[in-house]
Amino acid sequence: MDARHLASRITAGFAQLPPQLQAAARFVLDHPEDVALLSMREQARRAGVPPVTMTRLARQLGFADYAAFRDLHARALRRPAAPAGFSARAGQMQRRQRAGGDAALTTEIGRTMARHLAAFGAGDGADALQAAARLIGGARRVYFLGLRSCYAVAFQAAYVYGLFRENGLLLDGPGDTGVDALRHSGKGDVLLAISVAPYTTAAVERVTYAAGRGVDIVAITDSAASPVAVPAGAAVLVPTETPSFFHTVTPAFVAAETLIALVAARGGARTLSAIRDAESQLGAFSAYWSPRRKRA
């Protein structure tokens, strides 16, 4: 039996398991790497069951003990494998949904996001954010880059940054002309690039081009080995794990919003004045709805 067939077997018999064994089985299905790497007690703690329940699950599935069960997952982890694509992950998600139902999947997604956000900004993450804020705060120009799933993160960062600085530019445009602005880039400029696996080819190419022109790279990405982190002067690492079939960008949003907030917090009176001017301009055009104001 390999790990894939074991997962199918757990799913097929999930409904017949007692509640505690279901909790243990759901942990195994959702976190196969943790089964290989963590102690049985730690796995039980995360699954919310007594350690003996993990042993009972292993024996229920035909293993002599939990060590044999864990070894199967360790062998799967050591075996080289291509990263699961969206369709493969969608199949895994559907199996979890069939095993636990909509409520269990919804809860697991929520808990995953809560863990991500609870760990945000601690340790090296705080240092990376501060280094990134220093680079952006002292830049001549700041370019914002995010493609596909990361575009919304880059757009939000550029939009908020534009409320107090006029030297920011989002690299987008009709006909893929947004990249043209990089021809004017050079030393003293910063490119804030948001990209997570699977990395968009165009994003990597644009980061490489900018770095070659002497632009300082600030990356919000998922790994220190990612192709946008390698040339970066500051790399803010965010998790993307989720029970869904598609990677999450919620932590990337939090990182970008925190980063821009740090830049604004360091900006002093000049930033306050710029934000007041932005509020005045938005008010002049009634940008935000008010029950007491009607457009002419």
Secondary structure as a PSIPRED ss2 file (coil, helix, strand):
# PSIPRED VFORMAT (PSIPRED V4.0)

   1 M C   1.000  0.000  0.000
   2 D C   1.000  0.000  0.000
   3 A H   0.000  1.000  0.000
   4 R H   0.000  1.000  0.000
   5 H H   0.000  1.000  0.000
   6 L H   0.000  1.000  0.000
   7 A H   0.000  1.000  0.000
   8 S H   0.000  1.000  0.000
   9 R H   0.000  1.000  0.000
  10 I H   0.000  1.000  0.000
  11 T H   0.000  1.000  0.000
  12 A H   0.000  1.000  0.000
  13 G H   0.000  1.000  0.000
  14 F H   0.000  1.000  0.000
  15 A H   0.000  1.000  0.000
  16 Q H   0.000  1.000  0.000
  17 L C   1.000  0.000  0.000
  18 P C   1.000  0.000  0.000
  19 P H   0.000  1.000  0.000
  20 Q H   0.000  1.000  0.000
  21 L H   0.000  1.000  0.000
  22 Q H   0.000  1.000  0.000
  23 A H   0.000  1.000  0.000
  24 A H   0.000  1.000  0.000
  25 A H   0.000  1.000  0.000
  26 R H   0.000  1.000  0.000
  27 F H   0.000  1.000  0.000
  28 V H   0.000  1.000  0.000
  29 L H   0.000  1.000  0.000
  30 D H   0.000  1.000  0.000
  31 H C   1.000  0.000  0.000
  32 P H   0.000  1.000  0.000
  33 E H   0.000  1.000  0.000
  34 D H   0.000  1.000  0.000
  35 V H   0.000  1.000  0.000
  36 A H   0.000  1.000  0.000
  37 L H   0.000  1.000  0.000
  38 L C   1.000  0.000  0.000
  39 S C   1.000  0.000  0.000
  40 M H   0.000  1.000  0.000
  41 R H   0.000  1.000  0.000
  42 E H   0.000  1.000  0.000
  43 Q H   0.000  1.000  0.000
  44 A H   0.000  1.000  0.000
  45 R H   0.000  1.000  0.000
  46 R H   0.000  1.000  0.000
  47 A H   0.000  1.000  0.000
  48 G C   1.000  0.000  0.000
  49 V C   1.000  0.000  0.000
  50 P C   1.000  0.000  0.000
  51 P H   0.000  1.000  0.000
  52 V H   0.000  1.000  0.000
  53 T H   0.000  1.000  0.000
  54 M H   0.000  1.000  0.000
  55 T H   0.000  1.000  0.000
  56 R H   0.000  1.000  0.000
  57 L H   0.000  1.000  0.000
  58 A H   0.000  1.000  0.000
  59 R H   0.000  1.000  0.000
  60 Q H   0.000  1.000  0.000
  61 L C   1.000  0.000  0.000
  62 G C   1.000  0.000  0.000
  63 F C   1.000  0.000  0.000
  64 A C   1.000  0.000  0.000
  65 D C   1.000  0.000  0.000
  66 Y H   0.000  1.000  0.000
  67 A H   0.000  1.000  0.000
  68 A H   0.000  1.000  0.000
  69 F H   0.000  1.000  0.000
  70 R H   0.000  1.000  0.000
  71 D H   0.000  1.000  0.000
  72 L H   0.000  1.000  0.000
  73 H H   0.000  1.000  0.000
  74 A H   0.000  1.000  0.000
  75 R H   0.000  1.000  0.000
  76 A H   0.000  1.000  0.000
  77 L H   0.000  1.000  0.000
  78 R H   0.000  1.000  0.000
  79 R C   1.000  0.000  0.000
  80 P C   1.000  0.000  0.000
  81 A C   1.000  0.000  0.000
  82 A C   1.000  0.000  0.000
  83 P C   1.000  0.000  0.000
  84 A C   1.000  0.000  0.000
  85 G C   1.000  0.000  0.000
  86 F H   0.000  1.000  0.000
  87 S H   0.000  1.000  0.000
  88 A H   0.000  1.000  0.000
  89 R H   0.000  1.000  0.000
  90 A H   0.000  1.000  0.000
  91 G H   0.000  1.000  0.000
  92 Q H   0.000  1.000  0.000
  93 M H   0.000  1.000  0.000
  94 Q H   0.000  1.000  0.000
  95 R H   0.000  1.000  0.000
  96 R H   0.000  1.000  0.000
  97 Q H   0.000  1.000  0.000
  98 R H   0.000  1.000  0.000
  99 A H   0.000  1.000  0.000
 100 G H   0.000  1.000  0.000
 101 G H   0.000  1.000  0.000
 102 D H   0.000  1.000  0.000
 103 A H   0.000  1.000  0.000
 104 A H   0.000  1.000  0.000
 105 L H   0.000  1.000  0.000
 106 T H   0.000  1.000  0.000
 107 T H   0.000  1.000  0.000
 108 E H   0.000  1.000  0.000
 109 I H   0.000  1.000  0.000
 110 G H   0.000  1.000  0.000
 111 R H   0.000  1.000  0.000
 112 T H   0.000  1.000  0.000
 113 M H   0.000  1.000  0.000
 114 A H   0.000  1.000  0.000
 115 R H   0.000  1.000  0.000
 116 H H   0.000  1.000  0.000
 117 L H   0.000  1.000  0.000
 118 A H   0.000  1.000  0.000
 119 A C   1.000  0.000  0.000
 120 F C   1.000  0.000  0.000
 121 G C   1.000  0.000  0.000
 122 A C   1.000  0.000  0.000
 123 G C   1.000  0.000  0.000
 124 D H   0.000  1.000  0.000
 125 G H   0.000  1.000  0.000
 126 A H   0.000  1.000  0.000
 127 D H   0.000  1.000  0.000
 128 A H   0.000  1.000  0.000
 129 L H   0.000  1.000  0.000
 130 Q H   0.000  1.000  0.000
 131 A H   0.000  1.000  0.000
 132 A H   0.000  1.000  0.000
 133 A H   0.000  1.000  0.000
 134 R H   0.000  1.000  0.000
 135 L H   0.000  1.000  0.000
 136 I H   0.000  1.000  0.000
 137 G H   0.000  1.000  0.000
 138 G C   1.000  0.000  0.000
 139 A C   1.000  0.000  0.000
 140 R C   1.000  0.000  0.000
 141 R C   1.000  0.000  0.000
 142 V E   0.000  0.000  1.000
 143 Y E   0.000  0.000  1.000
 144 F E   0.000  0.000  1.000
 145 L E   0.000  0.000  1.000
 146 G E   0.000  0.000  1.000
 147 L C   1.000  0.000  0.000
 148 R H   0.000  1.000  0.000
 149 S H   0.000  1.000  0.000
 150 C H   0.000  1.000  0.000
 151 Y H   0.000  1.000  0.000
 152 A H   0.000  1.000  0.000
 153 V H   0.000  1.000  0.000
 154 A H   0.000  1.000  0.000
 155 F H   0.000  1.000  0.000
 156 Q H   0.000  1.000  0.000
 157 A H   0.000  1.000  0.000
 158 A H   0.000  1.000  0.000
 159 Y H   0.000  1.000  0.000
 160 V H   0.000  1.000  0.000
 161 Y H   0.000  1.000  0.000
 162 G C   1.000  0.000  0.000
 163 L C   1.000  0.000  0.000
 164 F C   1.000  0.000  0.000
 165 R C   1.000  0.000  0.000
 166 E C   1.000  0.000  0.000
 167 N C   1.000  0.000  0.000
 168 G E   0.000  0.000  1.000
 169 L E   0.000  0.000  1.000
 170 L E   0.000  0.000  1.000
 171 L C   1.000  0.000  0.000
 172 D C   1.000  0.000  0.000
 173 G C   1.000  0.000  0.000
 174 P H   0.000  1.000  0.000
 175 G H   0.000  1.000  0.000
 176 D H   0.000  1.000  0.000
 177 T C   1.000  0.000  0.000
 178 G H   0.000  1.000  0.000
 179 V H   0.000  1.000  0.000
 180 D H   0.000  1.000  0.000
 181 A H   0.000  1.000  0.000
 182 L H   0.000  1.000  0.000
 183 R H   0.000  1.000  0.000
 184 H H   0.000  1.000  0.000
 185 S C   1.000  0.000  0.000
 186 G C   1.000  0.000  0.000
 187 K C   1.000  0.000  0.000
 188 G C   1.000  0.000  0.000
 189 D C   1.000  0.000  0.000
 190 V E   0.000  0.000  1.000
 191 L E   0.000  0.000  1.000
 192 L E   0.000  0.000  1.000
 193 A E   0.000  0.000  1.000
 194 I E   0.000  0.000  1.000
 195 S C   1.000  0.000  0.000
 196 V C   1.000  0.000  0.000
 197 A C   1.000  0.000  0.000
 198 P C   1.000  0.000  0.000
 199 Y C   1.000  0.000  0.000
 200 T C   1.000  0.000  0.000
 201 T H   0.000  1.000  0.000
 202 A H   0.000  1.000  0.000
 203 A H   0.000  1.000  0.000
 204 V H   0.000  1.000  0.000
 205 E H   0.000  1.000  0.000
 206 R H   0.000  1.000  0.000
 207 V H   0.000  1.000  0.000
 208 T H   0.000  1.000  0.000
 209 Y H   0.000  1.000  0.000
 210 A H   0.000  1.000  0.000
 211 A H   0.000  1.000  0.000
 212 G H   0.000  1.000  0.000
 213 R C   1.000  0.000  0.000
 214 G C   1.000  0.000  0.000
 215 V C   1.000  0.000  0.000
 216 D E   0.000  0.000  1.000
 217 I E   0.000  0.000  1.000
 218 V E   0.000  0.000  1.000
 219 A E   0.000  0.000  1.000
 220 I E   0.000  0.000  1.000
 221 T E   0.000  0.000  1.000
 222 D C   1.000  0.000  0.000
 223 S C   1.000  0.000  0.000
 224 A C   1.000  0.000  0.000
 225 A C   1.000  0.000  0.000
 226 S C   1.000  0.000  0.000
 227 P C   1.000  0.000  0.000
 228 V C   1.000  0.000  0.000
 229 A C   1.000  0.000  0.000
 230 V C   1.000  0.000  0.000
 231 P C   1.000  0.000  0.000
 232 A C   1.000  0.000  0.000
 233 G C   1.000  0.000  0.000
 234 A E   0.000  0.000  1.000
 235 A E   0.000  0.000  1.000
 236 V E   0.000  0.000  1.000
 237 L E   0.000  0.000  1.000
 238 V C   1.000  0.000  0.000
 239 P C   1.000  0.000  0.000
 240 T C   1.000  0.000  0.000
 241 E C   1.000  0.000  0.000
 242 T C   1.000  0.000  0.000
 243 P C   1.000  0.000  0.000
 244 S C   1.000  0.000  0.000
 245 F C   1.000  0.000  0.000
 246 F C   1.000  0.000  0.000
 247 H C   1.000  0.000  0.000
 248 T C   1.000  0.000  0.000
 249 V C   1.000  0.000  0.000
 250 T H   0.000  1.000  0.000
 251 P H   0.000  1.000  0.000
 252 A H   0.000  1.000  0.000
 253 F H   0.000  1.000  0.000
 254 V H   0.000  1.000  0.000
 255 A H   0.000  1.000  0.000
 256 A H   0.000  1.000  0.000
 257 E H   0.000  1.000  0.000
 258 T H   0.000  1.000  0.000
 259 L H   0.000  1.000  0.000
 260 I H   0.000  1.000  0.000
 261 A H   0.000  1.000  0.000
 262 L H   0.000  1.000  0.000
 263 V H   0.000  1.000  0.000
 264 A H   0.000  1.000  0.000
 265 A H   0.000  1.000  0.000
 266 R C   1.000  0.000  0.000
 267 G C   1.000  0.000  0.000
 268 G H   0.000  1.000  0.000
 269 A H   0.000  1.000  0.000
 270 R H   0.000  1.000  0.000
 271 T H   0.000  1.000  0.000
 272 L H   0.000  1.000  0.000
 273 S H   0.000  1.000  0.000
 274 A H   0.000  1.000  0.000
 275 I H   0.000  1.000  0.000
 276 R H   0.000  1.000  0.000
 277 D H   0.000  1.000  0.000
 278 A H   0.000  1.000  0.000
 279 E H   0.000  1.000  0.000
 280 S H   0.000  1.000  0.000
 281 Q H   0.000  1.000  0.000
 282 L H   0.000  1.000  0.000
 283 G H   0.000  1.000  0.000
 284 A H   0.000  1.000  0.000
 285 F C   1.000  0.000  0.000
 286 S C   1.000  0.000  0.000
 287 A C   1.000  0.000  0.000
 288 Y C   1.000  0.000  0.000
 289 W C   1.000  0.000  0.000
 290 S C   1.000  0.000  0.000
 291 P C   1.000  0.000  0.000
 292 R C   1.000  0.000  0.000
 293 R C   1.000  0.000  0.000
 294 K C   1.000  0.000  0.000
 295 R C   1.000  0.000  0.000
 296 A C   1.000  0.000  0.000
